[in-house]
Amino acid sequence: MSDDHPPRDSPEWDNPDLCPFCGATLSDGGIGFIDHVSDAPECAERFEAWRAAIRDDIGGEWGG
């Protein structure tokens, strides 16, 4: 179940109540996102790709 996902240039694109990958409404912007990616393989794959892309930028500052 997805909502209309705002375009990237929208000030709403980083709304923590929506999955940034598919636009689905999340039960919570924190653990709700983790639950969502556990149940949505496509989003989990995109999340892992995102994490790999930023891992060196964050360094040891992020435990995610």
N, C-alpha and C positions, 0 to 999 in steps of 0.2 A: 504494500500500500504506500503510494507516494503522493506527496503534495506537489504543487507546481514549484519547481526549484528555481529561485531567482537567478538571473544571469550573473556572471562574474563581476560585471561592472556595477551591479546593484549594491547599495549599502546594506542590504539584507543577506547577501550571499554567505556571510559567515554566521548566520543565525544559529546559536547552539542548540536550538530546539529541532533542527533539521539535520539529517545526514548530509555532509558536504559532498558526498559522492553520488547519491541517488535522490536526495530530497525527501526521503521518508521522515515522517514525524517521529521524534525520539521521545521516550518516556521521561528522559532526563538527559541534559547535555553532557553529563559525565559518564556514569555507569550505564546509562541508557544507550550511549554510543557504543560502548564495549559490548553490551548485550546484542545490539543490532549487528555489529560486524561478526559476532559469533554465529548469528543466524543468517547472514547474507554473504555468501562466498564471494560474490563480485565486489562488494564493498570491502571485505576483508583483504582481498587481493590488492585493491587500489590503496587501501590504508597502509599495507605493508610496503608498497612501492613508494608511497609518500614518505614513510618513515625512513626508508633506505636513502631517499634523495636528500633528506635534511639531517640525517644522523651526524654527519661531519660538521654541520653548522652549529648544532646544539652542543656537541662534545659531551663531557661528563655531567652536564647540568641537568639532564633530563633522564629520569629513570624509566620512561616509557619504552 
